[in-house]
Amino acid sequence: MITETKRLYLREITQADYAVIAKILQDDDAMFAYNGAFSDEEVARWFDNLMTQYQTRGFSLWAVVLKETNQVIGQCGLTLQQLEVETVTEIGYLFDRDYWHQGYAIEAAQACKVYAFNVLGIDRVYSLIRETNISSMNVAIRNGMTVRARLVRERWGAELFYYAFAVDRS
């Protein structure tokens, strides 16, 4: 286990989680910030990338597990992202739609922020959020973040606009 909250615990994703992670990554609604659902090949690359990040960095997105049922309901964690010319630590989150709007994303994101500050000693964390993703913006705001920049990313042949929310360790 990496960290826990009142209702959740976060742990490394394992091969046993492949089906539930694939379900999220292949859901058009859940993946609209990425401009669409992933193919089977993209899911496999995503999964392989997570395993590589655990080995090389010691962190990545983690499985978000409901304590009550031991069910994996999403992924939330820390990744490295390019923001203009610097590499930043991002709190990212993706959840199964059955678990949206129940406070799980903010609960997990707050735990990741505390982990980044207190365990990893990171001074600032970001969340890069597509400009049309109001729910994720609300999670970032509730996590103490404010907009620091606006950026454009090309994903799957389309230009997508994002806000870079951030919060500093105080």
Secondary structure, DSSP 8 states (H G I E B T S, - for coil): --EE-SSEEEE---GGGHHHHHHHHT-TTTTGGGTS---HHHHHHHHHHHHHHHHHTS--EEEEEETTT--EEEEEEEEEEEETTEEEEEEEEEE-GGGTTSSHHHHHHHHHHHHHHHTS--SEEEEEEETT-HHHHHHHHHTT-EEEEEEEEEETTEEEEEEEEEEE--
